[in-house]
Amino acid sequence: MFLFSNPNQPWNSIQPTLAHLRNCKTPRDVNQIHARLITTGLIRNAALTSKLILALCSSPDPPVAEFARRVFFARRASSGRGNGEDPFLWNAILKSYSHGVEPERALPMFRLMAENGILGDKFSFSLVLKACSRLGSLKEGLQVHGLLRKLQMASDLYLQNCVMGWYLRCGCLDDARLVFDRMAARDSVSYNCMIDGYVKCGMIDSARELFDSMPVEEKNLISWNSMLSGYAQLGDGLIPARKLFEEMPERDLISWNTMIHAYVRCGKMEDAHGLFNAMPERDVVTWANMIDGYAKIGYVDIARDFFSEIPERDVVACNAMMAGYVENGLHAEALEIFYSMKRERNLSPDITTLLIVLSAIAQLGQLKEGIAVHRYIKDIGFSLRGKLGVALIGMYSKCGCIQNAKSVFDVLPEKNVDHWNAIIGGLAIHGLGECAFDMLMEMDRLSMKPDDI
């Protein structure tokens, strides 16, 4: 809670407000700042509102960011400026959308800039391309790319990299390569972006060809790690991955963890352990890889030893150990880790944790525990629209409580094929074949195509 009174400063002084902006984190804080701005008349102070907008628009808390936007639009309405205005504040709001939880709102914001006579700069265009990338918006991105050409900004290296990244996010590999080939100059970002695109499409030979053609001064750790990741993902890529790993002029944690993960995927834990011992430093991903690898080949005791030795556990390591227990039929041990996580303040179970927990409970048939976890999911506010809802329906079905499974299914605001499969399967194993058939007919009525399951 903010305390604004200060005997050494007048009530309507700007300084206390500026000082408290840095600590403005919650909607309650926002309301206090807003009230102060109105009662003191500082809401009309352009310098102060600019600082407020810049301080709050990037907040991870949506109500705080939305308040900054409201102040921005209120300021716009009162000032009435347009042509020739610096796009700096506009870009700040645009970024709050493109990098925030509502990237779709960046596109109307960008159009609003144009309608108000604000000439966007290259950062404006990069931000709207970022939004198009996150949304996979091909049509809107093409319009932005066309506008760049019209404004003769399409040859800017920074924007060309943005356009290439957007094409790749939309799955347009050939178009991205066309942009790359037409570039008058390229930097490490250009090469790395294209290499990463090839790697993610499984085109390792094309990625390697580009990697080998990179100027020495442009080839950096990101380039090497992208190629290493590409080889590590291949079924027969272990040998070229290790060769590349040995050739690397420098390595970071990503390099070491990628190589260890490649050995883990192939069940070569002796090699993975050798790298683990040779690492100059380790992080929680390193430990989780080793736990996962030994658990997968049935060496749960060794996995548990690694888990016990972790200097500082996080949710990733806990999930790895829990998954290892479940894979080896040690469901009660998996639940014990979950209970210990709940007792520790610095460990918050995530969706992956809860999926593992529900799987363990389903295998144990512990309905009482399942109900408690369902209540916990409600309390922390996780959505049931995805895998969590499917797992919850499956858990109740396997614990013999088809009524609860049906209740979960019925209250889902959106249902996908997996939700339908889970409830239909649950009804079938409880001998309610006629109800299961009715569900199939309902899927057909809703034009939802059943899959092979």
C-alpha positions in Angstrom: 0.0 0.0 0.0 1.3 3.4 -0.9 1.7 6.2 1.6 1.9 9.5 -0.2 2.1 12.0 2.7 5.4 13.7 3.1 5.8 16.8 5.3 8.7 18.1 3.2 6.8 18.1 -0.1 3.5 19.8 -1.2 0.5 17.5 -1.9 0.5 18.2 -5.6 4.3 17.6 -6.0 5.4 15.4 -8.9 8.3 13.7 -7.1 6.3 11.4 -4.7 4.2 10.2 -7.7 7.3 9.4 -9.7 8.9 7.6 -6.8 5.9 5.4 -6.3 5.5 4.5 -9.9 8.5 2.2 -9.6 6.6 0.1 -7.0 3.3 0.1 -8.8 2.6 -3.6 -9.3 -1.1 -4.4 -8.6 -4.5 -3.1 -9.6 -4.8 -1.6 -6.1 -1.6 0.3 -6.6 -2.9 1.6 -9.9 -6.1 2.8 -8.4 -4.2 4.8 -5.8 -1.9 6.4 -8.4 -4.9 7.2 -10.6 -6.8 8.8 -7.7 -3.7 10.9 -6.9 -3.3 12.0 -10.5 -7.0 13.2 -10.6 -7.2 14.9 -7.2 -3.9 16.8 -7.8 -4.5 17.7 -11.4 -1.3 15.9 -12.4 -3.3 13.9 -14.9 -2.8 16.9 -17.2 1.0 16.9 -16.8 2.4 15.6 -20.1 5.8 14.8 -18.7 4.4 12.8 -15.8 1.8 10.9 -17.8 4.6 10.0 -20.3 6.7 8.5 -17.5 3.6 6.7 -16.1 2.8 5.2 -19.5 6.4 4.0 -20.0 6.7 2.6 -16.4 3.4 0.7 -16.5 2.7 -0.4 -20.0 5.2 -3.3 -19.9 3.8 -4.7 -16.6 3.2 -8.4 -16.7 0.0 -7.7 -14.8 -2.7 -7.1 -17.4 -4.8 -4.6 -15.3 -1.7 -2.5 -14.7 -0.7 -2.5 -18.4 -4.3 -1.7 -19.4 -4.3 1.3 -17.1 -1.2 2.7 -18.9 -3.0 2.3 -22.2 -6.1 4.1 -20.8 -3.9 7.0 -19.7 -2.3 7.1 -23.2 -5.6 7.3 -25.0 -7.0 9.9 -22.6 -3.9 11.9 -23.2 -4.3 11.5 -26.9 -7.9 12.7 -26.7 -7.0 15.8 -24.8 -3.9 16.8 -26.8 -5.2 16.1 -30.3 -1.7 15.9 -31.8 -1.2 14.0 -35.1 1.1 14.6 -38.1 4.7 14.7 -37.2 4.3 13.3 -33.7 7.1 11.1 -32.4 6.0 7.5 -32.4 7.9 6.7 -29.2 5.0 6.4 -26.9 2.9 4.7 -29.6 5.6 2.1 -29.9 5.5 1.5 -26.1 1.8 0.8 -26.2 2.2 -1.3 -29.4 4.9 -3.3 -27.6 2.6 -3.9 -24.7 0.3 -5.7 -27.1 2.8 -7.5 -29.4 4.8 -8.9 -26.4 1.9 -9.2 -24.0 -1.1 -11.5 -23.6 -3.1 -9.9 -26.4 -0.9 -9.7 -29.5 -4.0 -9.5 -31.7 -4.6 -6.0 -30.4 -1.3 -4.8 -31.9 -2.8 -4.9 -35.4 -5.6 -2.4 -34.8 -3.2 -0.2 -32.8 -0.9 -0.1 -35.8 -3.8 0.9 -38.0 -4.8 3.6 -35.5 -1.3 5.1 -35.7 -1.7 5.5 -39.5 -5.2 6.9 -39.1 -3.8 9.5 -36.7 -1.1 10.5 -39.1 1.7 8.9 -37.1 4.5 7.7 -39.3 5.7 4.5 -37.8 9.4 3.9 -37.7 11.2 0.6 -38.1 10.5 -0.3 -34.4 6.8 0.1 -35.1 7.0 -2.3 -38.0 9.1 -4.8 -36.1 6.6 -4.8 -33.3 3.6 -5.5 -35.5 5.6 -8.2 -37.3 6.3 -9.7 -33.9 2.5 -9.8 -33.3 1.9 -11.4 -36.7 4.6 -14.0 -35.9 3.0 -14.9 -32.5 -0.4 -15.2 -34.1 0.8 -16.9 -37.3 -1.1 -14.2 -39.2 0.0 -14.6 -42.8 -2.5 -12.3 -44.4 -1.9 -9.4 -42.1 1.8 -9.9 -42.3 1.8 -9.8 -46.0 0.0 -6.4 -45.8 2.7 -5.2 -43.5 5.4 -6.5 -45.8 3.7 -4.7 -48.7 3.6 -1.5 -46.8 7.3 -1.7 -46.1 8.0 -2.0 -49.8 5.7 0.9 -50.5 7.5 3.1 -48.0 10.9 1.9 -49.3 11.8 0.5 -45.9 12.0 -3.1 -47.0 15.8 -3.0 -47.5 16.5 -2.2 -43.8 18.5 -5.1 -42.4 16.7 -5.1 -39.0 13.3 -5.2 -40.7 14.4 -7.8 -43.2 15.4 -10.1 -40.3 11.9 -9.4 -38.8 10.2 -10.3 -42.0 12.2 -13.5 -42.4 11.4 -14.5 -38.8 7.7 -13.9 -39.4 7.7 -16.0 -42.6 9.4 -18.8 -40.7 6.9 -18.7 -37.9 4.1 -18.9 -40.5 5.7 -22.0 -42.0 6.7 -20.2 -45.2 10.3 -21.5 -45.5 10.7 -20.8 -49.2 9.5 -17.2 -48.8 11.9 -16.7 -45.9 14.8 -18.0 -48.0 13.8 -15.7 -50.8 14.1 -12.7 -48.4 17.4 -14.0 -47.2 18.8 -14.5 -50.8 17.7 -11.0 -51.8 19.4 -9.2 -48.8 22.1 -6.9 -49.9 23.8 -7.4 -46.5 23.4 -10.0 -43.8 24.4 -10.3 -40.2 24.6 -13.1 -37.7 20.8 -12.7 -36.9 20.0 -13.3 -40.6 22.0 -16.5 -40.8 20.9 -17.8 -37.4 17.2 -17.1 -38.2 17.4 -19.1 -41.4 19.5 -21.9 -40.0 17.0 -22.3 -37.1 14.1 -22.3 -39.6 15.7 -25.2 -41.5 16.5 -27.1 -38.2 12.9 -26.8 -37.0 11.6 -28.2 -40.3 14.1 -31.1 -40.1 16.1 -29.9 -43.1 19.5 -30.5 -41.5 21.4 -30.7 -44.7 20.2 -27.3 -45.8 20.9 -25.9 -42.4 24.5 -27.3 -42.5 25.1 -25.9 -46.0 24.1 -22.4 -44.8 26.1 -22.9 -41.6 29.2 -23.8 -43.5 28.8 -20.8 -45.9 28.6 -18.3 -43.0 31.4 -15.8 -42.8 33.6 -16.6 -39.8 33.0 -13.3 -38.1 29.2 -13.9 -38.2 29.3 -17.5 -36.8 28.6 -17.3 -33.1 27.5 -19.6 -30.3 23.8 -19.4 -31.4 24.8 -20.7 -34.8 26.7 -23.7 -33.3 23.9 -24.5 -30.9 21.3 -24.4 -33.6 23.2 -27.0 -35.6 23.9 -29.1 -32.6 20.2 -29.1 -31.7 19.4 -30.1 -35.3 21.7 -33.1 -35.2 20.6 -34.1 -31.7 17.0 -34.4 -32.8 17.8 -36.8 -35.6 17.5 -40.6 -34.9 21.0 -41.1 -36.4 22.4 -37.7 -35.5 24.4 -38.7 -32.4 27.8 -39.1 -34.1 27.7 -35.8 -36.2 26.3 -34.0 -33.1 29.3 -35.2 -31.0 31.7 -34.3 -33.8 30.2 -30.8 -34.0 30.3 -30.5 -30.2 34.0 -31.3 -30.1 34.6 -28.7 -32.9 32.9 -25.9 -31.1 35.3 -23.0 -30.3 33.3 -22.3 -27.2 30.4 -23.9 -25.3 27.7 -22.7 -22.9 25.1 -24.5 -20.8 22.8 -24.9 -23.8 25.6 -26.7 -25.7 26.3 -29.2 -22.9 22.6 -29.8 -22.1 21.8 -30.4 -25.8 24.5 -33.0 -26.1 23.6 -34.7 -22.8 19.9 -34.8 -23.9 20.9 -36.4 -27.2 22.6 -39.2 -25.3 19.6 -39.5 -22.9 17.2 -39.9 -25.9 19.3 -42.8 -27.2 19.6 -44.4 -23.7 23.4 -43.9 -23.7 23.6 -42.9 -20.0 27.3 -43.8 -19.6 28.2 -41.2 -22.2 25.7 -38.7 -20.8 27.2 -39.2 -17.3 30.7 -38.6 -18.7 29.6 -35.3 -20.1 27.8 -34.4 -16.8 31.0 -35.0 -14.9 33.0 -32.9 -17.4 30.7 -29.9 -17.3 32.3 -26.7 -15.9 28.9 -25.7 -14.5 25.4 -27.2 -14.4 21.8 -25.9 -14.1 18.5 -27.6 -13.3 18.0 -28.7 -16.9 21.2 -30.7 -16.6 20.1 -32.5 -13.5 16.6 -33.1 -14.9 18.1 -34.6 -18.1 20.1 -37.1 -16.0 17.1 -37.9 -13.8 14.9 -38.5 -16.8 17.6 -40.6 -18.6 18.2 -43.0 -15.7 14.5 -43.3 -14.9 13.7 -44.2 -18.5 16.1 -47.1 -18.5 14.7 -48.3 -15.1 17.5 -47.1 -12.9 15.2 -45.3 -10.5 17.7 -45.5 -7.6 20.3 -43.6 -9.5 17.7 -41.1 -10.7 16.7 -40.6 -7.1 20.3 -40.0 -6.1 20.7 -37.3 -8.7 17.4 -35.7 -7.5 18.7 -35.8 -3.9 22.0 -34.1 -4.9 20.5 -31.1 -6.7 21.8 -28.0 -5.0 18.5 -26.1 -5.6 15.4 -27.9 -6.9 12.8 -26.3 -9.1 9.6 -27.5 -10.7 11.4 -28.9 -13.7 13.5 -31.3 -11.6 10.6 -32.3 -9.5 8.5 -33.1 -12.6 11.4 -35.2 -14.0 11.6 -37.2 -10.8 7.8 -37.6 -10.6 7.5 -38.7 -14.2 10.3 -41.2 -13.6 8.5 -42.7 -10.7 5.3 -43.0 -12.6 7.0 -44.6 -15.6 8.4 -47.2 -13.2 5.1 -47.8 -11.4 6.1 -46.0 -8.2 3.0 -43.8 -8.1 2.9 -43.2 -4.3 6.5 -41.9 -4.4 5.5 -39.5 -7.2 2.6 -38.1 -5.1 5.0 -37.7 -2.2 7.1 -35.2 -4.2 3.9 -33.3 -5.1 2.9 -33.0 -1.5 6.4 -31.8 -0.6 6.2 -29.2 -3.4 3.0 -27.8 -1.9 4.7 -27.5 1.5 7.6 -25.4 0.1 6.9 -21.8 -0.7 9.4 -21.5 -3.5 8.0 -24.5 -5.5 4.8 -24.0 -7.3 3.4 -27.0 -9.2 2.6 -26.3 -12.9 0.4 -27.9 -15.4 2.9 -30.7 -16.1 3.1 -31.4 -12.4 -0.6 -31.8 -12.2 -0.8 -34.0 -15.3 1.7 -36.4 -13.7 -0.2 -36.3 -10.4 -3.5 -37.1 -12.0 -1.9 -40.0 -13.9 -0.5 -41.4 -10.6 -3.8 -41.0 -8.8 -5.6 -42.7 -11.7 -3.3 -45.7 -11.5 -3.7 -45.9 -7.7 -7.5 -45.5 -7.9 -7.5 -43.0 -5.0 -10.7 -41.0 -5.6 -10.3 -39.0 -2.4 -6.9 -37.7 -3.5 -8.2 -37.0 -6.9 -11.0 -34.8 -5.5 -8.5 -32.9 -3.4 -6.3 -32.3 -6.5 -9.3 -31.2 -8.5 -10.1 -28.7 -5.7 -6.5 -27.5 -5.7 -6.7 -27.0 -9.5 -9.8 -24.8 -9.0 -8.2 -22.8 -6.2 -5.1 -21.9 -8.3 -7.2 -21.2 -11.4 -5.7 -23.5 -14.0 -7.8 -23.9 -17.1 -9.3 -27.3 -18.0 -9.6 -26.5 -21.7 -6.5 -28.4 -22.6 -4.7 -31.5 -21.4 -5.6 -30.9 -17.8 -9.3 -31.3 -18.4 -8.6 -34.5 -20.3 -6.5 -35.9 -17.5 -9.1 -35.0 -14.9 -11.9 -36.7 -16.8 -9.6 -39.8 -17.2 -8.7 -39.8 -13.6 -12.3 -39.8 -12.4 -13.2 -42.5 -14.9 -10.4 -44.8 -13.7 -11.2 -44.1 -10.1 -14.7 -45.4 -10.7 -16.5 -42.1 -10.5 -18.0 -41.5 -13.9 -20.5 -39.0 -12.5 -17.6 -36.6 -11.6 -16.0 -37.2 -15.0 -19.2 -36.3 -16.7 -19.6 -33.2 -14.5 -16.1 -32.0 -15.5 -16.9 -32.6 -19.1 -20.2 -30.8 -18.9 -18.9 -27.6 -17.4 -16.0 -27.2 -19.9 -16.6 -24.0 -21.9 -14.7 -25.4 -24.9 -14.3 -29.1 -25.7 -11.8 -30.6 -28.2 -11.6 -34.1 -29.6 -9.4 -35.2 -26.7 -12.1 -34.2 -24.1 -14.7 -36.2 -26.1 -12.4 -39.2 -26.4 -11.8 -39.2 -22.6 -15.5 -39.1 -21.6 -16.5 -41.6 -24.3 -13.8 -44.0 -23.2 -14.8 -43.5 -19.6 -18.4 -44.3 -20.3 -17.4 -47.4 -22.3 -15.2 -48.9 -19.5 -18.1 -48.4 -17.1 -20.4 -50.4 -19.3 -22.4 -47.4 -20.5 -22.1 -48.2 -24.1 -25.4 -46.6 -25.1 -24.4 -43.3 -23.4 -21.0 -43.5 -25.2 -22.8 -44.0 -28.5 -25.0 -41.0 -27.8 -21.9 -39.0 -27.2 -20.6 -40.0 -30.6 -23.9 -38.9 -32.2 -23.6 -35.6 -30.3 -20.1 -35.1 -31.8 -21.5 -35.7 -35.2 -24.3 -33.2 -34.6 -21.7 -30.6 -33.6 -19.7 -31.3 -36.8 -16.8 -32.5 -34.6 -15.0 -35.3 -36.4 -14.0 -38.2 -34.2 -10.4 -39.5 -34.6 -9.3 -43.1 -34.7 -9.3 -43.3 -30.9 
